[in-house]
Amino acid sequence: MSTRFFASYVEDFFGGQTVGTSLSEGALWKITDTSSSGTPTYAVVDGSATGELAIAHSSTNEIQNVCLNFGDVLCLDIDKLQYINFLVKANASYNAASSLAFGVQGDRNDAIDSIAQHASFRLIGSNALVVESDDGTTDLDDKSTGKSLGASYEWFSIDFTGGKDNVKFYVGDSRVVTGTVFNMSAYSGALQPYVQLQKTAATSTDSVTIDMIEWKLKR
């Protein structure tokens, strides 16, 4: 009965799928890789019991930005989106040159703060977790959750069920940054899921592993 009213999708990264830098026929996900001479990696993890996709920087001393998204094909209507969940782990200690962001976004940008519309979890030069949102009008940056993301899996949720004027962030079962109203009501378009790992010019080889991404929308 519920499928008459809702559309849902679970990406568990099972099997031998290839996630590449172009949207080939039948592909859902696209990688944007801005490295010039280095070779960051992004692939389904061979031997994973649950299905995982790993992204990692190479040691080349250069700017590297690797983003997993829908290739700017925006199809998650913000007015119909109910939630998006991530099961993600970082490495134990992020280098000061590295950062990670994941959530939902409009058209991607190398600079997260330059994305016109997004709701995101972020690590910025450390493992300290912050959240932020922007709808093109109300820009709320780097709100501390008081939590740290480490080398073990954690659940993350962005909840739109209370309306886009009151977007909520959860880590595990706990809502975070409860004293801030994340208002995205100025935007009425669509979004895409994303995970973006980036570094400034440095030899650091930080990584992120994604076990699952799921979302649900009203039809």
C-alpha positions as CSV (number, residue, x, y, z in Angstrom):
1,M,0.0,0.0,0.0
2,S,2.7,2.5,0.9
3,T,4.4,2.3,-2.5
4,R,1.3,4.0,-3.9
5,F,2.1,7.1,-1.9
6,F,5.9,7.0,-1.5
7,A,9.0,6.3,-3.6
8,S,12.1,4.9,-1.8
9,Y,15.5,3.7,-2.8
10,V,18.4,2.0,-1.1
11,E,21.9,2.0,-2.5
12,D,24.0,-0.7,-0.8
13,F,26.8,-0.9,-3.4
14,F,26.5,-4.6,-3.9
15,G,28.1,-6.5,-6.7
16,G,30.7,-5.6,-9.3
17,Q,29.2,-2.2,-10.4
18,T,31.6,0.4,-11.6
19,V,31.3,4.0,-10.5
20,G,33.0,6.1,-13.1
21,T,33.6,9.7,-14.2
22,S,30.7,9.6,-16.8
23,L,27.1,8.7,-16.6
24,S,27.1,5.6,-18.8
25,E,23.9,3.9,-19.8
26,G,22.0,2.6,-16.8
27,A,24.4,4.4,-14.3
28,L,22.9,6.2,-11.3
29,W,26.1,7.5,-9.8
30,K,28.9,9.6,-11.2
31,I,32.3,10.5,-9.9
32,T,33.8,14.0,-10.4
33,D,37.6,13.8,-10.0
34,T,39.5,17.1,-10.2
35,S,43.0,15.6,-9.6
36,S,45.6,16.4,-12.3
37,S,48.5,14.0,-11.8
38,G,47.5,12.0,-8.8
39,T,45.3,8.9,-8.7
40,P,42.7,9.0,-6.0
41,T,40.6,5.8,-5.9
42,Y,36.9,5.2,-5.9
43,A,35.5,1.7,-6.2
44,V,33.2,-0.9,-4.7
45,V,35.1,-2.8,-2.1
46,D,36.0,-6.3,-3.2
47,G,35.2,-8.8,-0.5
48,S,32.8,-6.6,1.4
49,A,30.1,-8.6,3.2
50,T,27.6,-5.8,3.1
51,G,28.5,-3.8,0.0
52,E,30.7,-0.7,0.3
53,L,32.1,2.1,-1.8
54,A,35.5,3.5,-0.8
55,I,36.9,6.9,-1.8
56,A,40.5,7.7,-1.0
57,H,43.0,10.4,-1.9
58,S,46.4,9.5,-3.4
59,S,49.6,10.8,-1.8
60,T,50.3,13.2,-4.7
61,N,50.9,16.7,-3.3
62,E,48.1,18.5,-5.2
63,I,44.5,19.7,-4.7
64,Q,42.2,16.7,-5.1
65,N,38.4,16.7,-5.0
66,V,36.4,13.5,-5.5
67,C,32.6,13.8,-5.5
68,L,30.0,11.0,-5.7
69,N,26.6,12.3,-6.9
70,F,24.0,12.0,-9.7
71,G,26.1,14.1,-12.1
72,D,23.9,17.1,-11.4
73,V,20.8,15.3,-12.5
74,L,18.5,16.7,-9.8
75,C,15.5,14.4,-9.0
76,L,14.8,14.6,-5.3
77,D,12.1,17.2,-5.0
78,I,12.7,19.1,-1.8
79,D,8.9,19.4,-1.3
80,K,8.5,15.7,-1.5
81,L,11.7,14.5,0.1
82,Q,11.1,12.8,3.5
83,Y,14.6,11.9,4.5
84,I,18.0,10.7,3.4
85,N,20.1,8.4,5.4
86,F,23.8,7.5,5.2
87,L,25.9,4.8,6.8
88,V,29.5,6.2,6.6
89,K,32.9,5.8,8.2
90,A,35.9,8.0,8.0
91,N,39.5,7.2,8.8
92,A,40.8,7.7,12.4
93,S,42.3,11.1,12.0
94,Y,41.7,13.5,9.2
95,N,44.6,15.7,8.1
96,A,44.2,19.5,8.4
97,A,44.3,19.7,4.6
98,S,41.3,17.3,4.2
99,S,37.6,17.6,4.4
100,L,34.5,15.5,3.9
101,A,30.9,16.5,3.2
102,F,27.8,14.4,2.5
103,G,24.1,15.0,2.3
104,V,21.9,16.5,-0.4
105,Q,22.9,19.3,-2.8
106,G,21.8,21.2,-5.9
107,D,24.4,21.5,-8.6
108,R,27.8,20.6,-7.2
109,N,30.7,22.9,-6.6
110,D,34.3,22.3,-5.5
111,A,33.7,24.6,-2.6
112,I,30.8,23.3,-0.4
113,D,30.0,26.8,0.9
114,S,29.5,27.9,-2.8
115,I,26.7,25.3,-3.4
116,A,23.5,27.3,-3.8
117,Q,21.3,24.7,-2.1
118,H,22.4,21.9,0.2
119,A,22.0,20.2,3.6
120,S,25.2,18.6,4.7
121,F,27.2,16.9,7.4
122,R,30.9,18.0,7.2
123,L,34.4,17.3,8.6
124,I,36.6,20.3,7.9
125,G,40.3,19.7,8.6
126,S,39.6,17.4,11.6
127,N,37.2,14.7,12.6
128,A,34.9,17.2,14.4
129,L,31.4,16.9,12.9
130,V,29.4,20.0,11.9
131,V,26.2,20.5,9.9
132,E,24.9,23.2,7.7
133,S,22.2,24.2,5.2
134,D,21.7,26.8,2.5
135,D,18.6,27.4,0.3
136,G,20.0,30.4,-1.6
137,T,18.7,32.8,1.0
138,T,19.3,31.4,4.5
139,D,22.9,30.2,4.9
140,L,23.7,28.4,8.1
141,D,27.4,27.3,8.2
142,D,29.5,25.0,10.4
143,K,27.1,24.3,13.3
144,S,28.9,22.1,15.8
145,T,27.3,18.8,16.7
146,G,29.7,18.1,19.5
147,K,30.4,14.7,17.9
148,S,33.4,13.2,16.1
149,L,33.3,10.9,13.1
150,G,35.9,8.1,13.3
151,A,37.0,4.8,11.8
152,S,33.8,3.0,12.5
153,Y,30.4,3.1,10.9
154,E,27.7,5.6,12.1
155,W,24.2,6.4,10.9
156,F,23.4,9.9,9.7
157,S,20.0,11.2,8.8
158,I,18.6,14.5,7.3
159,D,14.9,14.7,8.1
160,F,12.5,16.7,6.0
161,T,9.3,15.2,7.4
162,G,8.6,18.3,9.4
163,G,8.8,20.5,6.3
164,K,11.7,22.2,4.5
165,D,11.5,25.2,6.9
166,N,12.6,23.0,9.7
167,V,15.2,20.4,8.5
168,K,16.6,18.2,11.2
169,F,19.9,16.3,11.5
170,Y,20.5,13.1,13.3
171,V,23.6,11.1,14.3
172,G,22.5,7.6,15.2
173,D,19.2,8.0,17.0
174,S,20.1,11.4,18.4
175,R,19.0,14.7,16.9
176,V,21.9,17.2,16.8
177,V,22.1,21.0,16.9
178,T,18.6,21.2,18.3
179,G,18.9,24.9,19.0
180,T,19.2,25.9,15.4
181,V,16.3,26.0,12.9
182,F,17.6,24.9,9.5
183,N,15.2,26.7,7.1
184,M,15.4,25.8,3.4
185,S,11.9,27.2,2.5
186,A,13.3,29.6,-0.1
187,Y,14.1,26.7,-2.4
188,S,11.5,24.8,-4.3
189,G,13.5,22.7,-6.8
190,A,15.2,19.3,-6.6
191,L,18.4,17.9,-5.0
192,Q,20.8,15.0,-5.4
193,P,22.6,12.9,-2.8
194,Y,26.4,13.4,-2.6
195,V,29.6,12.5,-0.8
196,Q,32.6,14.7,-1.4
197,L,36.1,14.1,-0.2
198,Q,38.7,16.8,-0.9
199,K,42.1,18.2,0.1
200,T,44.2,21.2,-0.5
201,A,47.7,20.6,-1.8
202,A,49.1,18.0,0.6
203,T,50.4,14.4,0.6
204,S,47.6,13.2,2.9
205,T,45.7,10.1,1.9
206,D,42.4,10.4,3.9
207,S,39.4,8.3,2.9
208,V,35.7,7.7,3.4
209,T,33.8,4.4,3.1
210,I,30.0,4.4,2.3
211,D,28.0,1.4,3.2
212,M,24.6,2.6,2.3
213,I,22.6,5.6,1.2
214,E,18.8,5.5,1.3
215,W,16.0,8.1,0.7
216,K,12.2,8.3,0.7
217,L,9.9,10.8,-1.1
218,K,6.2,11.4,-1.4
219,R,4.9,10.5,-4.9
